[in-house]
Amino acid sequence: MTTPSDAAGPGLWDWALEAYQRPGVAEACLSLQDEHGLSVAYLLWAAWAGEQGDEEAGACAAAAAIALAWEEAALRPLRAARRGLKRDLPGVAAAARLALRARLQEQELAAERLLLAALADLPRTSGAGALAVKLARAAAVWGADEAAAPSLERLAKRLAASTA
C-alpha cells in the first residue's frame, strides 16, 4: 500500500485509528457520513481536538474548508468507485474486480490520512466544553442539519466510553 508520510504524526493518525476501533465508533461515524454527509476524518479530528481541549469555531471553519475540498476532490470519488465495485459487473472477473476494490480502499485510507495530516497542522486554541457539544459545533460549521444531533451524541458517548 502506498501510504503518505507520517505527517499526521503519531498523535492524530494513531489516535484516529485507535478511536475508530472503539465499540460503536465506526458505525456512528459511517452513519454520520452516509446519512448526513459529514466527513469521518473531520469528525475524528474534531473529537481529537476536543479531547485535548483545543477546538473552537475558528479552527472548525478552517478544518471544514480543508475537509470539504478534500472530500470533493479525492474521498468521495474514491469511495464511490470502491462502493461501485461491490457488485458483480458483466465481463469483469470477480477476483480482478475485488482486487481493484481492495486497492481503491487502500487509496481511500491514504487520502484520509493525508487529510488528517493537514488537519493536525492547523493551529488550535484552548476551549472548554463537553465532547458532544464540540462535535455538534464542528458538524454545524460543516453544514450538517439538526437531524445529525442524535448520531453526534451517540458518537461522543462511544468515544468517551472507551476512554473513561
C-alpha positions, 0 to 999 in steps of 0.5 A: 500500500502506498501510504503518505508520510507520517505527517499526521504524526503519531498523535492524530493518525494513531489516535484516529485509528485507535478511536475508530476501533472503539465499540460503536465508533465506526458505525456512528461515524459511517452513519454520520457520513452516509446519512448526513454527509459529514466527513469521518476524518473531520469528525475524528479530528474534531473529537481529537481536538476536543479531547485535548481541549483545543477546538473552537469555531475558528479552527472548525471553519478552517478544518471544514474548508480543508475537509470539504475540498478534500472530500470533493476532490479525492474521498468521495470519488474514491469511495464511490468507485470502491462502493461501485465495485461491490457488485458483480459487473458483466465481463469483469472477473470477480477476483480482478474486480475485488482486487481493484476494490481492495486497492481503491480502499487502500487509496481511500485510507491514504487520502484520509490520512493525508487529510488528517495530516493537514488537519493536525497542522492547523493551529488550535486554541484552548476551549472548554466544553463537553465532547458532544457539544464540540462535535455538534459545533464542528458538524454545524460549521460543516453544514450538517442539519439538526437531524445529525444531533442524535448520531453526534451524541451517540458518537461522543458517548462511544468515544468517551466510553472507551476512554473513561 
